[in-house]
Amino acid sequence: MKRKLHIKKGDTVIVTAGDSKGQQGKVLEIITKTEKAIVEGVNLVSKHTKPNASHPQGGIVKKEAPIHISNLMLVDPASGKPTRIGKKLNKDNKLVRYSKKSGEEIK
């Protein structure tokens, strides 16, 4: 059974646990099957590559690895601090995400 995730592609998040704790970045991709996300500039790993068209020399390339979404928190657009997320109906009767800290709607 799939859970509803609190983070979407394009959100700015902060890492709350692990080696990358405290780092902030933009979500590039969500992997719903494993409930992980790839965040720009966070959880970097060294990947050994053979020479190819994009890397003629080959060698070691730094790349973002997936991080579990339970270790991520959305950054409040108003204050820039981490916040929990709630869902409520807006004026147009549409379900929207909002910041629990400031009460502001998240786009």
Phi, psi and omega in degrees: 000131182271139177269157174278124184271145182272355182241141178237165177299135179096348178289150172265125184232163175236143181274129184258347181208156177102188182295330183266019184305132179093346180282150184237147179189176182263138180286122180268326185203145175245130176252098187290330183297319181255001182056048179236162179225151173255121184247135183299121175076011182239145178059052182284137176235155178269125180244128179276127182236146175280158176299134176212189184297318183282329177233084185299330180279332188077208176102205185258128182240134175278132184217147178285134177255154179296148178229141184294140185292341177291342179265009181241145175227138180292143177269128181296124181296332182282311187258339182082011179254159179295144181216154172276166186238139173237169177233137180210166177275135177267190183298329181272013182060036175251141179282122182232156175274145176220156180280127179289334183284311183255344183080002183280144179290140179257128182283000000 
